[in-house]
Amino acid sequence: MSDSNQTEPNGSKADEPLSPEALAMFSKARRSFGISIGILLLGFMAIGFALVYRVMRDRPEPTIVAEVTIPVRAEVVSALVSDGAINVTYMIDGITTLALFDQATGTMTREVVIGAE
C-alpha cells in the first residue's frame, strides 16, 4: 500500500491542503476555461444560425397560379392557399361546394359537395 503522507517530487506532502496562492491560481484557471468555452459555444451557435439563414434565404418562393376557374353563376364564399393547394368554397343554386386546386398549375384536383340548403 502507498503511504498517504508520501512526498511528491517537488517536496510537498500529497494530502497537504493547497496554499491560498495555489487556490487563487486554480480559481483563475477555472474562470479562464469557462470564458473560453462560453466564447466557443457562442461561435458554434453563430455558425449554426448563419447556416440556417443561408438555407432559408436561398429557397425559392413557391409559385402560385394567378387564377382558377369555377362554374358560371357561382358565388365565392371563401378562398385560401394552404399546403400547396388553393381551397375555394363557393355556392351555386343553394349547394355549397369546396374545390381544391393545385397551387402551381391551377388545375382542379378535387371537388367536395358540402351540403344543400
C-alpha positions as CSV (number, residue, x, y, z in Angstrom):
1,M,0.0,0.0,0.0
2,S,1.1,3.5,-0.6
3,D,1.6,5.9,2.3
4,S,-0.8,8.9,2.1
5,N,1.8,11.1,3.6
6,Q,4.3,10.3,0.9
7,T,6.1,13.3,-0.5
8,E,5.7,14.3,-4.1
9,P,8.6,15.1,-6.5
10,N,8.5,18.8,-5.5
11,G,8.8,18.0,-1.8
12,S,5.3,18.8,-0.6
13,K,3.0,16.2,1.1
14,A,0.2,14.7,-1.1
15,D,-2.6,15.3,1.4
16,E,-1.4,18.7,2.5
17,P,-4.0,21.5,1.8
18,L,-3.2,23.9,-1.0
19,S,-1.9,27.3,-0.3
20,P,-4.0,30.4,-0.9
21,E,-1.9,31.3,-3.9
22,A,-2.5,27.9,-5.5
23,L,-6.2,28.1,-4.8
24,A,-6.3,31.6,-6.4
25,M,-4.4,30.2,-9.5
26,F,-6.9,27.3,-9.8
27,S,-9.8,29.7,-9.5
28,K,-8.3,31.9,-12.2
29,A,-7.8,28.9,-14.5
30,R,-11.4,27.8,-14.0
31,R,-12.7,31.3,-14.9
32,S,-10.5,31.4,-17.9
33,F,-11.6,27.9,-19.0
34,G,-15.3,28.9,-18.5
35,I,-14.9,32.1,-20.5
36,S,-13.1,30.3,-23.4
37,I,-15.8,27.5,-23.5
38,G,-18.5,30.2,-23.5
39,I,-17.0,32.0,-26.4
40,L,-16.5,28.7,-28.3
41,L,-20.2,27.8,-27.8
42,L,-21.3,31.3,-28.9
43,G,-19.2,30.8,-32.1
44,F,-20.8,27.4,-32.8
45,M,-24.3,29.0,-32.3
46,A,-23.4,31.8,-34.7
47,I,-22.3,29.3,-37.3
48,G,-25.5,27.3,-36.9
49,F,-27.6,30.4,-37.2
50,A,-25.7,31.5,-40.3
51,L,-26.2,28.1,-42.0
52,V,-29.9,28.0,-41.2
53,Y,-30.3,31.6,-42.5
54,R,-28.5,30.7,-45.8
55,V,-30.7,27.6,-46.3
56,M,-33.9,29.5,-45.7
57,R,-32.8,32.6,-47.7
58,D,-31.8,30.6,-50.8
59,R,-35.0,28.6,-51.0
60,P,-37.1,29.8,-54.0
61,E,-40.6,31.2,-53.4
62,P,-43.4,28.8,-54.1
63,T,-45.3,29.5,-57.4
64,I,-48.9,30.4,-57.1
65,V,-51.2,30.4,-60.1
66,A,-52.9,33.8,-60.8
67,E,-56.4,32.5,-61.4
68,V,-58.6,29.4,-61.2
69,T,-61.8,28.5,-63.0
70,I,-65.1,28.0,-61.2
71,P,-68.5,27.5,-62.7
72,V,-70.5,30.4,-64.0
73,R,-73.1,31.9,-61.6
74,A,-71.0,30.6,-58.6
75,E,-70.8,32.9,-55.6
76,V,-67.4,32.6,-53.9
77,V,-67.7,32.2,-50.1
78,S,-64.0,31.9,-49.3
79,A,-60.7,31.2,-50.9
80,L,-57.3,30.4,-49.2
81,V,-53.9,28.9,-50.0
82,S,-52.9,26.0,-47.8
83,D,-50.3,23.2,-48.1
84,G,-49.7,23.5,-51.8
85,A,-53.4,23.8,-52.7
86,I,-55.9,26.6,-53.3
87,N,-59.2,25.9,-51.4
88,V,-62.2,27.7,-52.9
89,T,-65.6,27.4,-51.3
90,Y,-68.5,28.6,-53.5
91,M,-72.2,28.4,-53.6
92,I,-74.2,27.7,-56.8
93,D,-78.0,27.2,-56.8
94,G,-78.0,26.7,-53.0
95,I,-75.4,24.0,-53.0
96,T,-72.1,24.7,-51.2
97,T,-69.0,23.1,-52.8
98,L,-65.3,23.0,-51.8
99,A,-63.0,22.9,-54.8
100,L,-59.3,22.1,-54.3
101,F,-56.9,23.4,-57.0
102,D,-53.2,22.7,-57.5
103,Q,-51.2,25.7,-56.4
104,A,-48.6,25.6,-59.2
105,T,-50.8,24.7,-62.2
106,G,-54.3,25.8,-61.2
107,T,-56.0,22.5,-62.2
108,M,-58.8,21.2,-60.1
109,T,-57.6,18.2,-58.1
110,R,-60.8,17.5,-56.1
111,E,-64.3,18.8,-55.6
112,V,-66.4,18.1,-52.5
113,V,-70.1,19.0,-52.1
114,I,-70.6,20.2,-48.6
115,G,-74.4,20.4,-48.5
116,A,-77.6,21.8,-49.9
117,E,-79.9,24.4,-48.3
